[in-house]
């Protein structure tokens, strides 16, 4: 429903209950901020949380469709099964805020479209849910070159991790994983699975045993090029959204936000929040 068809919608009323937690100047920044959701699987929860926080300018990119097995954790309904994720997510955002401006790009993010997508927005949210390592690096490199901040997230069992790359970040993703790529190339396998496996080898000691086991199983399957089959649950998806949107708010509010190479990780299983240096 368009804003014209729903004249009762008022942005100031919509965000009234944010008062006291979100300063008025920060809310103004949120209202005008353009947000790229790169990957609308795990990214769906963050998009919905951002819309409810008052973000209203979105660019969505994903080439996938909603499957029934997505419904345990992603912000879709049974009636969305079979629909393009970007179109279904656009529909849900507009049901929250009919004045929102949502561009839905039904395509996989890759080296050919990363620069253009980054140029359209102010903040990038990346779920690193791709088999194409070159595409991930293209997204992050484009953001660094254009001076745009990136929030990268992982669903981690009964918890989540969020990694923040400031607009002027000196610890880019390419720099952090440079040695991992070189090592994987030396071993004859520079695939996403091989490189990510090396990163997990470093940070696994900080994660729940179940997470390490499930990621290890998924990476084994991914070695033959199949899509990531990792088990994920709603708690992790919801935690990603809460952490990522909170960190975006703090960045816009001028508050200190832990930045790369440190990842903020929270586990409800262990009831702890900690910083993990993913470069070591």
C-alpha positions as a LaTeX table, in Angstrom:
\begin{tabular}{lrrr}
\hline
Residue & $x$ (\AA) & $y$ (\AA) & $z$ (\AA) \\
\hline
Unk1 & 0.00 & 0.00 & 0.00 \\
Unk2 & 1.47 & 3.38 & $-0.99$ \\
Unk3 & 1.75 & 6.36 & 1.34 \\
Unk4 & $-0.95$ & 8.06 & $-0.71$ \\
Unk5 & $-3.28$ & 5.11 & $-0.09$ \\
Unk6 & $-2.52$ & 5.19 & 3.61 \\
Unk7 & $-2.54$ & 8.85 & 4.64 \\
Unk8 & $-2.87$ & 7.80 & 8.29 \\
Unk9 & 0.78 & 6.74 & 8.38 \\
Unk10 & 2.97 & 9.39 & 10.03 \\
Unk11 & 6.68 & 8.75 & 10.48 \\
Unk12 & 6.88 & 10.79 & 13.68 \\
Unk13 & 4.09 & 8.72 & 15.20 \\
Unk14 & 5.67 & 5.51 & 13.94 \\
Unk15 & 8.94 & 6.17 & 15.84 \\
Unk16 & 7.38 & 7.79 & 18.92 \\
Unk17 & 8.23 & 4.87 & 21.20 \\
Unk18 & 11.89 & 5.13 & 20.18 \\
Unk19 & 12.02 & 8.35 & 22.20 \\
Unk20 & 14.40 & 8.16 & 25.14 \\
Unk21 & 16.52 & 5.50 & 23.46 \\
Unk22 & 17.09 & 7.13 & 20.08 \\
Unk23 & 18.01 & 10.83 & 20.09 \\
Unk24 & 16.06 & 13.02 & 17.66 \\
Unk25 & 19.10 & 13.89 & 15.54 \\
Unk26 & 20.04 & 10.21 & 15.31 \\
Unk27 & 16.47 & 9.34 & 14.32 \\
Unk28 & 16.72 & 11.93 & 11.56 \\
Unk29 & 19.90 & 10.28 & 10.30 \\
Unk30 & 18.22 & 6.87 & 10.42 \\
Unk31 & 15.24 & 8.21 & 8.47 \\
Unk32 & 17.43 & 9.41 & 5.60 \\
Unk33 & 20.06 & 6.66 & 5.66 \\
Unk34 & 20.20 & 4.33 & 2.65 \\
Unk35 & 20.82 & 0.70 & 3.61 \\
Unk36 & 21.99 & $-2.12$ & 1.35 \\
Unk37 & 20.95 & $-5.62$ & 2.41 \\
Unk38 & 23.38 & $-7.90$ & 0.58 \\
Unk39 & 21.75 & $-11.28$ & 0.98 \\
Unk40 & 18.08 & $-11.51$ & 1.98 \\
Unk41 & 18.24 & $-14.81$ & 3.81 \\
Unk42 & 19.89 & $-13.94$ & 7.10 \\
Unk43 & 19.61 & $-10.32$ & 5.97 \\
Unk44 & 15.81 & $-10.47$ & 6.17 \\
Unk45 & 15.78 & $-10.29$ & 9.98 \\
Unk46 & 18.07 & $-7.26$ & 9.97 \\
Unk47 & 16.01 & $-5.54$ & 7.30 \\
Unk48 & 12.84 & $-5.97$ & 9.37 \\
Unk49 & 14.53 & $-4.78$ & 12.57 \\
Unk50 & 15.96 & $-1.79$ & 10.69 \\
Unk51 & 12.55 & $-0.93$ & 9.24 \\
Unk52 & 11.01 & $-0.99$ & 12.70 \\
Unk53 & 13.84 & 1.21 & 14.01 \\
Unk54 & 12.89 & 3.78 & 11.37 \\
Unk55 & 15.18 & 3.08 & 8.42 \\
Unk56 & 13.12 & 3.66 & 5.31 \\
Unk57 & 15.49 & 3.56 & 2.33 \\
Unk58 & 16.52 & 0.05 & 1.29 \\
Unk59 & 18.31 & $-1.64$ & $-1.57$ \\
Unk60 & 17.83 & $-5.41$ & $-1.45$ \\
Unk61 & 19.85 & $-7.89$ & $-3.50$ \\
Unk62 & 19.45 & $-11.65$ & $-3.62$ \\
Unk63 & 18.92 & $-14.11$ & $-6.46$ \\
Unk64 & 17.23 & $-16.78$ & $-4.36$ \\
Unk65 & 13.60 & $-17.68$ & $-3.75$ \\
Unk66 & 11.90 & $-18.47$ & $-0.44$ \\
Unk67 & 11.94 & $-22.16$ & 0.45 \\
Unk68 & 10.00 & $-23.90$ & 3.21 \\
Unk69 & 13.23 & $-24.69$ & 5.07 \\
Unk70 & 13.92 & $-20.93$ & 5.35 \\
Unk71 & 10.88 & $-20.34$ & 7.54 \\
Unk72 & 12.47 & $-21.58$ & 10.77 \\
Unk73 & 14.67 & $-18.47$ & 10.96 \\
Unk74 & 14.09 & $-16.02$ & 8.11 \\
Unk75 & 11.43 & $-13.31$ & 8.18 \\
Unk76 & 9.09 & $-14.85$ & 5.63 \\
Unk77 & 5.65 & $-16.48$ & 5.78 \\
Unk78 & 4.44 & $-19.75$ & 4.29 \\
Unk79 & 2.62 & $-17.78$ & 1.61 \\
Unk80 & 6.02 & $-16.43$ & 0.46 \\
Unk81 & 7.36 & $-19.89$ & $-0.46$ \\
Unk82 & 8.36 & $-19.85$ & $-4.12$ \\
Unk83 & 8.56 & $-16.05$ & $-4.31$ \\
Unk84 & 11.77 & $-14.13$ & $-4.91$ \\
Unk85 & 13.25 & $-13.22$ & $-1.54$ \\
Unk86 & 13.79 & $-9.59$ & $-2.52$ \\
Unk87 & 10.15 & $-9.18$ & $-3.54$ \\
Unk88 & 8.83 & $-10.95$ & $-0.44$ \\
Unk89 & 11.06 & $-8.89$ & 1.84 \\
Unk90 & 10.06 & $-5.68$ & 0.08 \\
Unk91 & 6.42 & $-6.58$ & 0.71 \\
Unk92 & 7.05 & $-7.11$ & 4.43 \\
Unk93 & 8.99 & $-3.84$ & 4.79 \\
Unk94 & 6.20 & $-1.89$ & 3.11 \\
Unk95 & 3.64 & $-3.50$ & 5.42 \\
Unk96 & 5.59 & $-1.95$ & 8.30 \\
Unk97 & 6.21 & 1.41 & 6.66 \\
Unk98 & 4.20 & 2.12 & 3.49 \\
Unk99 & 6.34 & 5.22 & 2.91 \\
Unk100 & 9.58 & 3.22 & 2.70 \\
Unk101 & 11.51 & 3.31 & $-0.56$ \\
Unk102 & 12.64 & $-0.22$ & $-1.40$ \\
Unk103 & 14.62 & $-1.20$ & $-4.48$ \\
Unk104 & 14.56 & $-4.96$ & $-5.01$ \\
Unk105 & 17.34 & $-6.41$ & $-7.17$ \\
Unk106 & 16.69 & $-10.05$ & $-7.99$ \\
Unk107 & 20.24 & $-11.14$ & $-8.78$ \\
Unk108 & 23.27 & $-12.57$ & $-7.09$ \\
Unk109 & 25.75 & $-10.00$ & $-5.88$ \\
Unk110 & 28.94 & $-10.31$ & $-7.91$ \\
Unk111 & 31.92 & $-8.39$ & $-9.24$ \\
Unk112 & 29.83 & $-6.83$ & $-12.00$ \\
Unk113 & 27.26 & $-5.11$ & $-9.76$ \\
Unk114 & 29.06 & $-4.50$ & $-6.45$ \\
Unk115 & 30.39 & $-1.03$ & $-7.31$ \\
Unk116 & 27.01 & 0.24 & $-8.51$ \\
Unk117 & 25.14 & $-1.14$ & $-5.51$ \\
Unk118 & 27.56 & 0.36 & $-3.00$ \\
Unk119 & 27.31 & 3.74 & $-4.73$ \\
Unk120 & 23.55 & 3.83 & $-4.08$ \\
Unk121 & 23.72 & 3.53 & $-0.29$ \\
Unk122 & 25.24 & 4.85 & 2.93 \\
Unk123 & 25.58 & 1.58 & 4.91 \\
Unk124 & 26.15 & $-1.98$ & 3.72 \\
Unk125 & 24.89 & $-5.02$ & 5.59 \\
Unk126 & 26.62 & $-8.19$ & 4.38 \\
Unk127 & 25.60 & $-11.65$ & 5.53 \\
Unk128 & 28.57 & $-13.29$ & 3.74 \\
Unk129 & 26.16 & $-16.01$ & 2.65 \\
Unk130 & 27.77 & $-16.56$ & $-0.74$ \\
Unk131 & 29.85 & $-19.29$ & $-2.34$ \\
Unk132 & 31.59 & $-16.66$ & $-4.50$ \\
Unk133 & 34.56 & $-15.34$ & $-2.53$ \\
Unk134 & 35.36 & $-12.89$ & $-5.34$ \\
Unk135 & 31.91 & $-11.32$ & $-4.92$ \\
Unk136 & 32.39 & $-10.86$ & $-1.19$ \\
Unk137 & 35.75 & $-9.21$ & $-1.70$ \\
Unk138 & 34.34 & $-7.01$ & $-4.48$ \\
Unk139 & 31.60 & $-5.77$ & $-2.14$ \\
Unk140 & 34.02 & $-4.96$ & 0.67 \\
Unk141 & 36.64 & $-3.45$ & $-1.63$ \\
Unk142 & 34.02 & $-1.23$ & $-3.29$ \\
Unk143 & 32.82 & $-0.08$ & 0.13 \\
Unk144 & 36.36 & 0.75 & 1.25 \\
Unk145 & 37.11 & 2.65 & $-1.97$ \\
Unk146 & 33.86 & 4.62 & $-1.72$ \\
Unk147 & 34.18 & 5.27 & 2.01 \\
Unk148 & 31.08 & 3.33 & 3.04 \\
Unk149 & 30.80 & 1.38 & 6.34 \\
Unk150 & 30.06 & $-2.35$ & 6.25 \\
Unk151 & 28.48 & $-4.58$ & 8.88 \\
Unk152 & 29.15 & $-8.28$ & 8.32 \\
Unk153 & 27.19 & $-10.84$ & 10.31 \\
Unk154 & 27.12 & $-14.53$ & 11.13 \\
Unk155 & 24.38 & $-16.56$ & 12.75 \\
Unk156 & 26.19 & $-18.65$ & 15.37 \\
Unk157 & 23.85 & $-21.24$ & 16.84 \\
Unk158 & 22.16 & $-19.73$ & 19.89 \\
Unk159 & 23.90 & $-16.44$ & 19.20 \\
Unk160 & 25.56 & $-14.29$ & 16.56 \\
Unk161 & 28.62 & $-12.37$ & 15.54 \\
Unk162 & 28.85 & $-8.95$ & 13.89 \\
Unk163 & 31.98 & $-7.44$ & 12.39 \\
Unk164 & 32.06 & $-3.68$ & 11.69 \\
Unk165 & 34.26 & $-2.13$ & 9.02 \\
Unk166 & 34.21 & 1.69 & 9.43 \\
Unk167 & 34.22 & 3.91 & 6.35 \\
Unk168 & 37.91 & 4.63 & 6.93 \\
Unk169 & 38.77 & 1.11 & 8.08 \\
Unk170 & 42.41 & 0.10 & 7.80 \\
Unk171 & 41.55 & $-3.52$ & 8.64 \\
Unk172 & 39.59 & $-4.45$ & 5.52 \\
Unk173 & 38.23 & $-7.92$ & 4.90 \\
Unk174 & 40.78 & $-8.41$ & 2.11 \\
Unk175 & 43.61 & $-7.55$ & 4.49 \\
Unk176 & 42.28 & $-9.76$ & 7.27 \\
Unk177 & 41.96 & $-12.85$ & 5.10 \\
Unk178 & 44.93 & $-12.20$ & 2.80 \\
Unk179 & 47.05 & $-14.86$ & 4.48 \\
Unk180 & 44.13 & $-17.29$ & 4.47 \\
Unk181 & 43.68 & $-16.86$ & 0.72 \\
Unk182 & 47.42 & $-17.22$ & 0.09 \\
Unk183 & 47.54 & $-20.35$ & 2.24 \\
Unk184 & 44.51 & $-21.86$ & 0.50 \\
Unk185 & 45.96 & $-21.06$ & $-2.92$ \\
Unk186 & 49.19 & $-22.74$ & $-1.88$ \\
Unk187 & 47.19 & $-25.82$ & $-1.02$ \\
Unk188 & 45.42 & $-25.73$ & $-4.38$ \\
Unk189 & 41.98 & $-24.72$ & $-3.08$ \\
Unk190 & 41.09 & $-21.04$ & $-2.77$ \\
Unk191 & 37.34 & $-21.61$ & $-2.58$ \\
Unk192 & 35.08 & $-19.81$ & $-0.13$ \\
Unk193 & 34.80 & $-23.01$ & 1.91 \\
Unk194 & 38.57 & $-23.44$ & 2.15 \\
Unk195 & 39.25 & $-19.82$ & 3.14 \\
Unk196 & 36.36 & $-19.63$ & 5.60 \\
Unk197 & 37.49 & $-22.92$ & 7.10 \\
Unk198 & 40.83 & $-21.33$ & 7.96 \\
Unk199 & 39.09 & $-18.39$ & 9.62 \\
Unk200 & 36.92 & $-20.77$ & 11.62 \\
Unk201 & 40.06 & $-22.63$ & 12.63 \\
Unk202 & 41.27 & $-19.46$ & 14.35 \\
Unk203 & 38.05 & $-18.41$ & 16.06 \\
Unk204 & 36.57 & $-21.84$ & 16.77 \\
Unk205 & 38.06 & $-21.94$ & 20.27 \\
Unk206 & 35.85 & $-18.95$ & 21.17 \\
Unk207 & 32.60 & $-20.51$ & 19.90 \\
Unk208 & 30.19 & $-23.13$ & 21.23 \\
Unk209 & 31.10 & $-26.74$ & 20.50 \\
Unk210 & 27.86 & $-27.25$ & 18.57 \\
Unk211 & 28.65 & $-24.31$ & 16.30 \\
Unk212 & 32.12 & $-25.63$ & 15.46 \\
Unk213 & 30.67 & $-29.08$ & 14.69 \\
Unk214 & 27.87 & $-27.77$ & 12.47 \\
Unk215 & 30.08 & $-25.34$ & 10.56 \\
Unk216 & 32.67 & $-28.06$ & 10.04 \\
Unk217 & 29.98 & $-30.36$ & 8.62 \\
Unk218 & 28.72 & $-27.63$ & 6.29 \\
Unk219 & 32.19 & $-26.76$ & 5.03 \\
Unk220 & 32.80 & $-30.40$ & 4.20 \\
Unk221 & 29.68 & $-30.46$ & 2.03 \\
Unk222 & 30.61 & $-27.12$ & 0.40 \\
Unk223 & 33.91 & $-28.49$ & $-0.82$ \\
Unk224 & 32.18 & $-29.89$ & $-3.90$ \\
Unk225 & 30.56 & $-26.53$ & $-4.71$ \\
Unk226 & 27.12 & $-27.15$ & $-3.27$ \\
Unk227 & 25.32 & $-24.27$ & $-1.45$ \\
Unk228 & 25.95 & $-23.91$ & 2.26 \\
Unk229 & 23.73 & $-26.39$ & 4.18 \\
Unk230 & 24.63 & $-25.08$ & 7.63 \\
Unk231 & 22.03 & $-25.52$ & 10.34 \\
Unk232 & 20.71 & $-22.20$ & 11.66 \\
Unk233 & 17.96 & $-21.29$ & 14.09 \\
Unk234 & 15.70 & $-18.32$ & 14.78 \\
Unk235 & 17.62 & $-17.32$ & 17.92 \\
Unk236 & 20.74 & $-16.73$ & 15.84 \\
Unk237 & 18.86 & $-14.84$ & 13.13 \\
Unk238 & 17.10 & $-12.62$ & 15.66 \\
Unk239 & 20.38 & $-11.99$ & 17.50 \\
Unk240 & 22.08 & $-10.91$ & 14.27 \\
Unk241 & 19.31 & $-8.38$ & 13.70 \\
Unk242 & 19.44 & $-7.01$ & 17.24 \\
Unk243 & 23.22 & $-6.69$ & 17.27 \\
Unk244 & 23.60 & $-5.28$ & 13.76 \\
Unk245 & 20.86 & $-2.65$ & 14.05 \\
Unk246 & 22.11 & $-1.64$ & 17.51 \\
Unk247 & 25.62 & $-1.17$ & 16.13 \\
Unk248 & 24.30 & 0.81 & 13.13 \\
Unk249 & 22.42 & 3.06 & 15.54 \\
Unk250 & 25.53 & 3.61 & 17.64 \\
Unk251 & 27.60 & 4.45 & 14.57 \\
Unk252 & 25.04 & 7.04 & 13.42 \\
Unk253 & 24.82 & 8.41 & 16.97 \\
Unk254 & 28.58 & 8.95 & 17.07 \\
Unk255 & 29.10 & 6.36 & 19.80 \\
Unk256 & 32.06 & 4.02 & 19.94 \\
Unk257 & 31.50 & 0.78 & 18.04 \\
Unk258 & 33.97 & $-2.13$ & 18.20 \\
Unk259 & 35.57 & $-2.40$ & 14.78 \\
Unk260 & 37.45 & $-4.92$ & 12.65 \\
Unk261 & 39.41 & $-7.05$ & 13.05 \\
Unk262 & 37.39 & $-7.53$ & 16.26 \\
Unk263 & 34.04 & $-9.28$ & 15.94 \\
Unk264 & 31.35 & $-8.81$ & 18.59 \\
Unk265 & 30.04 & $-12.26$ & 19.49 \\
Unk266 & 27.14 & $-13.05$ & 21.80 \\
Unk267 & 26.12 & $-16.54$ & 22.94 \\
Unk268 & 22.88 & $-17.17$ & 24.77 \\
Unk269 & 24.09 & $-20.70$ & 25.39 \\
Unk270 & 26.99 & $-19.37$ & 27.48 \\
Unk271 & 25.35 & $-16.05$ & 28.40 \\
Unk272 & 28.43 & $-14.07$ & 27.37 \\
Unk273 & 29.35 & $-11.28$ & 24.96 \\
Unk274 & 32.96 & $-10.94$ & 23.88 \\
Unk275 & 35.27 & $-9.50$ & 21.24 \\
Unk276 & 37.15 & $-11.92$ & 19.03 \\
Unk277 & 40.10 & $-10.82$ & 16.92 \\
Unk278 & 39.46 & $-12.79$ & 13.73 \\
Unk279 & 42.88 & $-11.92$ & 12.30 \\
Unk280 & 44.73 & $-14.02$ & 14.88 \\
\hline
\end{tabular}
